[in-house]
Amino acid sequence: MVTRITAGAFLSCGKKVLLIKRSLHKELAPGLWAGIGGHLDISDIKNPRALDLIQTCYREVEEETGITKNSIFNLKLKYVGVRKDGDEIRLHHFFFGEVEKEVPLPMCDEGELHWVNQKDLLDLPMTATNKESIRHWIFNPGSEGVYFVAVTPQGDSAVISEI
């Protein structure tokens, strides 16, 4: 059994949220909508007892969008998603933050970047952990908690609980 550790961000600007429609050639969630993010890199490990996942998040956002750490504010860990897929446990850390203005979006090898109206988010095809995290974020504005999001054994929905 192996564990895949990832981190990503949902960045909002007013009533829009920056998402990526993942390329069809991606191993994980091809063609689905997601936040901006990726795998923990060995360079992100400064202390093996306490992973600094926010640095992974900042790095991935800059690599994929060009948006730098200095342009992001109120970035906070809000959800930790977990699912089992074959002999792999996937542990994803969802950060939510804000930017002051919509920036022009570059071409990205990971997929197509889009600013999506908040009212349209739940209509997009995405993984159960992404959808449940976004649903909870929309319907619980201002919530300061951190939540655990687990995919059901069938893989088609997720349950959420405050940590």
C-alpha positions as CSV (number, residue, x, y, z in Angstrom):
1,M,0.0,0.0,0.0
2,V,1.3,3.5,-0.9
3,T,0.1,7.0,-0.1
4,R,0.0,9.8,-2.6
5,I,0.1,13.2,-0.9
6,T,-1.1,16.3,-2.9
7,A,-2.2,19.8,-2.2
8,G,-4.1,22.3,-4.2
9,A,-6.0,25.6,-4.1
10,F,-9.3,27.0,-5.0
11,L,-8.7,30.7,-5.5
12,S,-11.6,33.1,-5.6
13,C,-11.9,36.6,-7.1
14,G,-15.3,38.0,-6.2
15,K,-17.9,35.5,-7.3
16,K,-15.5,33.6,-9.6
17,V,-13.2,30.7,-8.7
18,L,-10.1,29.6,-10.6
19,L,-10.4,26.0,-11.7
20,I,-8.6,23.7,-14.2
21,K,-10.4,21.3,-16.5
22,R,-7.8,18.5,-16.4
23,S,-6.4,17.2,-19.6
24,L,-7.7,13.9,-20.9
25,H,-4.2,12.5,-20.9
26,K,-3.8,12.9,-17.1
27,E,-3.5,9.8,-14.9
28,L,-5.7,11.2,-12.1
29,A,-9.2,12.6,-12.9
30,P,-8.8,13.0,-16.6
31,G,-11.3,15.5,-18.1
32,L,-12.6,16.5,-14.7
33,W,-12.6,20.0,-13.1
34,A,-10.4,20.6,-10.1
35,G,-8.5,23.2,-8.1
36,I,-5.0,24.1,-9.0
37,G,-2.5,21.7,-7.4
38,G,-0.2,18.7,-7.5
39,H,2.0,16.3,-5.7
40,L,4.2,16.9,-2.7
41,D,7.8,17.4,-4.0
42,I,10.8,16.3,-2.1
43,S,11.9,20.0,-2.0
44,D,8.7,20.8,0.0
45,I,9.9,18.5,2.9
46,K,11.7,20.7,5.3
47,N,10.8,18.7,8.4
48,P,9.8,15.1,8.0
49,R,7.6,15.2,11.0
50,A,5.6,18.2,9.8
51,L,5.0,18.6,6.1
52,D,4.6,22.2,5.0
53,L,1.9,21.5,2.4
54,I,1.0,25.2,2.0
55,Q,4.4,25.5,0.2
56,T,3.4,22.7,-2.2
57,C,0.2,24.6,-2.8
58,Y,2.0,28.0,-3.5
59,R,4.5,26.2,-5.8
60,E,1.9,24.4,-7.8
61,V,-0.3,27.5,-8.2
62,E,2.7,29.5,-9.5
63,E,3.8,26.7,-11.8
64,E,0.4,26.2,-13.4
65,T,-1.0,29.8,-13.4
66,G,1.9,32.2,-12.9
67,I,0.1,33.6,-9.8
68,T,2.7,34.2,-7.1
69,K,2.5,33.8,-3.3
70,N,2.5,37.6,-2.9
71,S,-0.8,37.8,-5.0
72,I,-2.7,35.3,-2.8
73,F,-4.3,36.2,0.5
74,N,-6.3,34.4,3.1
75,L,-5.0,31.0,1.9
76,K,-6.1,28.4,4.5
77,L,-6.3,24.7,4.7
78,K,-10.0,23.9,4.7
79,Y,-10.5,20.3,3.7
80,V,-8.4,17.1,3.7
81,G,-9.8,14.5,1.3
82,V,-9.0,10.8,1.3
83,R,-9.8,8.0,-1.0
84,K,-8.5,4.5,-1.7
85,D,-7.8,3.5,-5.3
86,G,-6.4,0.0,-5.7
87,D,-3.3,-0.3,-3.6
88,E,-3.0,3.5,-3.2
89,I,-4.4,5.9,-0.6
90,R,-4.8,9.4,-1.9
91,L,-4.6,12.2,0.6
92,H,-5.4,15.7,-0.8
93,H,-5.2,18.9,1.1
94,F,-7.6,21.6,-0.2
95,F,-6.6,25.2,0.5
96,F,-9.0,28.1,-0.2
97,G,-7.8,31.6,-0.8
98,E,-8.4,34.8,-2.7
99,V,-6.8,37.1,-5.3
100,E,-7.6,40.7,-5.9
101,K,-8.2,40.5,-9.7
102,E,-8.7,37.9,-12.4
103,V,-5.4,37.5,-14.1
104,P,-5.0,36.4,-17.7
105,L,-4.6,32.6,-17.7
106,P,-1.7,31.0,-19.5
107,M,-1.6,27.8,-21.4
108,C,-1.1,24.9,-19.0
109,D,0.2,21.4,-19.6
110,E,-2.2,20.1,-16.9
111,G,-5.3,21.2,-18.7
112,E,-7.4,24.4,-19.4
113,L,-7.6,27.1,-16.8
114,H,-10.9,29.0,-16.3
115,W,-12.5,31.5,-14.0
116,V,-15.8,29.9,-13.2
117,N,-18.9,31.6,-11.7
118,Q,-19.5,30.3,-8.2
119,K,-23.1,29.6,-9.1
120,D,-21.9,27.1,-11.8
121,L,-19.4,25.2,-9.7
122,L,-21.6,22.3,-8.6
123,D,-22.7,21.6,-12.2
124,L,-19.2,20.7,-13.3
125,P,-18.0,17.1,-13.5
126,M,-15.4,16.6,-10.7
127,T,-14.3,14.1,-8.1
128,A,-16.5,13.4,-5.1
129,T,-13.9,15.0,-2.8
130,N,-13.7,18.2,-4.9
131,K,-17.5,18.5,-5.2
132,E,-18.2,17.9,-1.5
133,S,-15.5,20.3,-0.5
134,I,-16.8,23.0,-2.8
135,R,-20.4,22.3,-1.8
136,H,-19.5,22.7,1.9
137,W,-17.5,25.9,1.2
138,I,-20.4,27.5,-0.7
139,F,-23.0,26.7,1.9
140,N,-20.9,27.5,5.0
141,P,-19.3,30.8,4.2
142,G,-17.0,32.1,6.9
143,S,-16.6,28.7,8.5
144,E,-13.2,28.6,10.2
145,G,-13.0,24.8,10.7
146,V,-10.9,22.2,8.9
147,Y,-12.9,19.3,7.5
148,F,-12.2,15.7,6.6
149,V,-13.8,14.5,3.3
150,A,-13.9,10.8,2.7
151,V,-15.0,9.1,-0.4
152,T,-17.6,6.3,0.1
153,P,-16.5,2.8,-0.9
154,Q,-18.6,3.1,-4.1
155,G,-16.5,6.2,-5.1
156,D,-19.5,8.2,-6.2
157,S,-20.0,10.4,-3.2
158,A,-18.2,11.7,-0.1
159,V,-19.0,12.3,3.6
160,I,-17.6,15.3,5.5
161,S,-16.8,15.8,9.2
162,E,-15.0,18.6,11.1
163,I,-11.5,17.6,12.3
